[in-house]
Amino acid sequence: MATVNFSVPDDVKEAFNIAYQGQNKSAVIAELMREAIERAERKQRRHDAVANILARRATAEPVTEAELRIARDELRS
């Protein structure tokens, strides 16, 4: 298991100690880090998805409103 040292403002440390009093602070920090990693990964996936959509739109052939309507009607049938 690794040891990690962070510097945080005193008010954050005090609030953290109050909020998580009586709990295993290492376990709490590890869980918060996991959640931060998941958030960062979701953000990256969203960014990649938007980039893919924009790349596809850049090369897509234009479609008229009438063509869209016909395609919708065909899918609903």
C-alpha positions as CSV (number, residue, x, y, z in Angstrom):
1,M,0.0,0.0,0.0
2,A,1.3,3.5,-0.9
3,T,1.5,6.5,1.3
4,V,0.4,9.8,-0.2
5,N,1.0,13.3,1.3
6,F,-1.1,16.3,0.4
7,S,-1.1,19.8,1.6
8,V,-4.6,21.2,2.2
9,P,-5.8,24.5,3.8
10,D,-6.3,24.3,7.5
11,D,-10.0,24.9,7.3
12,V,-10.4,22.0,4.9
13,K,-8.5,19.7,7.3
14,E,-10.6,20.8,10.2
15,A,-13.9,20.4,8.4
16,F,-12.8,17.0,7.1
17,N,-11.8,15.8,10.6
18,I,-15.2,17.0,12.0
19,A,-17.2,15.4,9.1
20,Y,-15.4,12.1,9.4
21,Q,-14.8,11.9,13.1
22,G,-14.4,8.4,14.3
23,Q,-13.9,6.9,10.8
24,N,-10.9,5.5,9.2
25,K,-9.6,8.6,7.4
26,S,-7.3,6.6,5.1
27,A,-10.3,4.6,3.9
28,V,-12.4,7.7,3.5
29,I,-9.6,9.4,1.4
30,A,-9.2,6.3,-0.7
31,E,-12.9,6.2,-1.5
32,L,-12.9,9.9,-2.3
33,M,-10.0,9.4,-4.6
34,R,-11.8,6.5,-6.3
35,E,-14.8,8.8,-6.8
36,A,-12.6,11.5,-8.3
37,I,-11.0,9.1,-10.7
38,E,-14.4,7.8,-11.8
39,R,-15.6,11.5,-12.3
40,A,-12.5,12.2,-14.4
41,E,-13.0,9.1,-16.5
42,R,-16.6,10.0,-17.1
43,K,-15.6,13.5,-18.1
44,Q,-13.0,12.1,-20.5
45,R,-15.6,9.7,-22.1
46,R,-18.0,12.6,-22.5
47,H,-15.3,14.7,-24.2
48,D,-14.4,11.8,-26.5
49,A,-18.0,11.1,-27.4
50,V,-18.6,14.8,-28.3
51,A,-15.4,14.8,-30.3
52,N,-16.5,11.7,-32.2
53,I,-20.0,13.2,-32.9
54,L,-18.4,16.4,-34.2
55,A,-16.0,14.5,-36.4
56,R,-18.8,12.5,-37.9
57,R,-20.9,15.6,-38.5
58,A,-18.0,17.2,-40.3
59,T,-17.9,14.5,-42.9
60,A,-21.7,13.6,-43.0
61,E,-23.7,14.3,-46.1
62,P,-26.4,16.9,-45.5
63,V,-29.9,15.4,-45.2
64,T,-33.1,17.4,-46.0
65,E,-36.0,17.7,-43.6
66,A,-38.1,15.6,-46.0
67,E,-35.5,12.8,-46.0
68,L,-35.4,12.8,-42.2
69,R,-39.2,12.6,-42.0
70,I,-39.3,9.7,-44.4
71,A,-36.6,7.9,-42.4
72,R,-38.5,8.4,-39.2
73,D,-41.7,7.1,-40.8
74,E,-39.9,4.0,-42.0
75,L,-38.5,3.3,-38.6
76,R,-41.9,3.7,-36.9
77,S,-43.5,1.2,-39.3
